[in-house]
């Protein structure tokens, strides 16, 4: 980590000396292999010599990149992005202004040990979003590929975000939350710690997800309630009429026939055995908090 930090220094001369040392270390890092020669780093940015910056990366004005950070090829960081220690990114990520990645967990049990934030490739993370690293030593918060994460929200410690999700503005995810591939969380959604949202589920704005939301369906209400199939999402994902029909029948068995949960799951397995309905049944059986129903 760079020695230029917030705090009170003993004197103005000590402050200037530390600035000189930091500039020297920054220049040395740019002359070595830590920063690829094709990367563009603004003069006001601070990149620790122990960070690894890949080819074609663009780092904007007043960004801060701490030690033990790895940023993959063709990533773009707008001004005032702060990437904290033990964060790694894949390629082609776009990080907007004011975002902070790899923050210490907002967890009273956090003891300061090394943990990680791992971000895949092709993600867009918009302005003023924060994502924490893991709480237990050597644990990680994980973000997959191709996600669109909008403004002014938070992803807490040890969350696992899949691929191609949409996480809209002001979404708050508690610790250990899991969001599966292609899920859509609308603005202001709150997901309780350890909660799970299934693949291609769509959660309406300001919904409180205090129970798990199985895949392929839509949900809304302050107390999360199932509302039907995510038809728009399913069609956009390339599902055909037969596949959607099987999912619709599974929804009716699970939510509309008044069956006990295990009986409903057995009926789905017997009557509509498709890959998607098997995924639905597996999700429900793995639920620790219970599903909304």
N, C-alpha and C positions, 0 to 999 in steps of 0.2 A: 504494500500500500504506500502511496506517496506520503511524504512527511508533512505536506501542507494539509492541515486539518483545522476544523473549527476549534477555537479555544483561545485562551489568553496567553500571550507570549510575554517573556520577561522584559523585552525591550524592542524598540523599532529596529535596532541593528540585528538582533537575533532573527526577527521576522524576515528582514532582507536576506540574511545569510541562508535561511531555510528556502527562500524563493530561488536563490541562485543554485542551491544544491538540487532542488527539484527540476529546474530547467536543464541542468547538466544531465541528470538521470534521464529525463525525457529525450534529450538529444541523443544520448547514447543508445537508448532503446530504439529510436528510429533508424539509427545507423546499423543495427544488428538485424537478427532474424525475427525478433518478436513482432515487429510491424512489417507486413509485406510491403515491398517498394511501391506496389500499385495502389496501396491504400491512401486515402486522402483524409488527413486529420487536421481539423481547424487549429489555428495557432493558440486559441484560448482553451482548447481541450487539454485535459490531463490524463495521460495514459501511463499506467505503472509499467516499469520495465519488465515485470514478470507476467504481464498480460500478453496474449497471443492474438494478433489481429490479422485476419486472412486477406487474400487478394481481393481488390476491388471494393473493400469496405470504405464507407464514408462516415466520418465521425464529425458531428456538427459543433458549433460554438458552445463552449462552456460545459461540454460533456465531461464526466469523470468515470474512468475505467480503473477499477482497483486491480490488485494483484490476483493471480490464479484465475483470471477470466480468459475465456477462449471465445472469439467471435469469428464465425465462419465466413466464407467468401460472399461478397456482394451484399452484405448486410448494410443497412442505412440507418444511422442514428441521428435524429433531428437534435437541435440545440437543447441543452439542459437535461439530457438523459443521464442517469446515474446507474451504472452497472456495478454491483457490489461483488465482493470476493466469492469464488467458487460457483460462479455462474458460467454456463456454457451455452452457446447458440450454434445452430447449424447454419445453413446458407440462406441468403435472400430474405432475411427477416427485415421488416420495416418497423422501427420503433419511434414513436412520435414524441414530441416535446414534453418534458416534465415527467416522463415515466421513470420509475425506480424498480430495478430488477434485482432479485436476490436479497431482499431486506431480511433482517433478523425476524424470526417468527413472532407474531403477537400472541405469545403463549407464556404464561408465568412459569411453566416447567422448563423453558429453554435455558440451558446452562452455558451457552456460548461455544459449544463444540463445533467442529467442522461438519457441515452438511451442504447440500447442493440445490441449485436450481438448474434444471436441464430443459432447454428449449430446442425443438426440432427445427425444421426448415420451412420457409415460405409463409411465416406467420406475419400478420399485421397487428400490432399492439398500439392503440391510439393514445391520445394525450392523457397524462396524469393518472395512469394506471399503476398499481403496485402489485408485485408478486413476491411472496416470501419463499425462502429456502426451508428445508425440513427442520423439524424440532429434534428428534433423536440423533445422536452422533452417526454420521455417514449415511443418513437417510436423504431423500430427495423429494422435491416438488417437480413434477414432470409435465411438460407441455408438448403435444405432438406436432404434427405438420399441418400447414394450410389453414390455421385457425384465424378467425377475424375477431379480435378482442377490442371492444370499443372503449369509450372514455370513462375515467373517474370511478373505477371500481377496484376490487381487491380479490386476489386469489391467495388463500391462506396456505400455511405450511402443509406439506405432504399431500396436496391435491394431485390428482392425475386427470389431465385433460387429453382427450383423444385427438383425432384428426378431423379437420374440416368442420369444426364447430363454429357457431356464432354466439358470442357472449356480448350482449348489448351493454349500453352505457349504464353505469351505477349498479351493476350486478355485484353481489357480495357472496363469495364462496367461503364457508367455514373450513376448518382443518380436516384433512383426509377425505374431502369430497371427491367423487369420481364422476366425470362427465364423458359419456361414450361418444363415439364417432358421429358426426353430422347432427348432433343435438343443437337445438336453438333455444337460448335463454333470452327472453325479451327484457326490456329495460326495467331496472329496479327489482329483479328477481333476487330472493334471498334463499340460499341453500344451507340448511343446518349441517353442522359438522357430522362427518361420516355419511352424509346423504349421497344418493346415487341417482343420476339421470341417465336413462337408457338411450341407445342409438336411435337417431331420427325422432326423438321426442321433441315436442315443441311446448315450451312453458310460457304462458302469457305474462304480460307486464305486471309487476308488483305482487306476484304470487310468492307465498311463503312455502318453500319446499321442506316440510318437516317430516315427510315420509318419502320413500323412494318412488321414482316415477318410471314405470316400465317403458321399454322401447316402443316406437312407432305411433304413439298416441299423443293427443294434445291435452293440456292441463291449464286450469285457471282457478281463480278464487283465492282469497286470503288464506283460507285453509285449503290446500291443494286438492283439487277434484278432477277426475278424468272426464273429458268432454267428447271424445271420439277419436277417429283416426287422423293422423297428420297427413291428409291427402296431398296437400301441396308439396310437402317435403318428400313423400314417397314417390310422387310422379317425377319430381326434379331429380331424384336419385335413380330413376330409370326402372322403377317397379312397374310390372305389367298388370293387366286386369286380374289375372288368375292369382298372382301373388297378393295383390291388395284384397281380393275377395277372401283369401285364407286368413289374412290378418284381421279383416272385419269380423269373420266368424269367431276367431279367437277372442276378440274384444267382447263380442256379445256373450260368449260363454263365461268370460272372466267377470264381466261387470253387469250383465243384464238378466241373468237367469237365477239369481238368488242362491247360487251354490256355495258351499263351503270352499275355502281356497284350495285345499288339496284335491277335492273332488273336481273343481273347475280345471285345475292343471292336468289331471288325468284325462278328462274329457278332451281337452285341447290336443294332448298327445295322441289320443285314439282317433279323433275325428278329422284333424287338420295337421298331419305330420309333415310340415315343410321346414326348410332351414330357418326361416324367420320365426315361425311359431316355436321351434325348439329353442331359439335364442331367447324368445320371450319367457318361456317356461324356466330356462336356466337362470335368467335374471331374477325372476320372482323367488326361486328357491334359494338363491345366494343372498337375498336381502337380509341384512342384519336388523335394520330398523323397522321392517315391514313396508309394504307398498300402500300407496293411497288407494282406497277402495270404498 
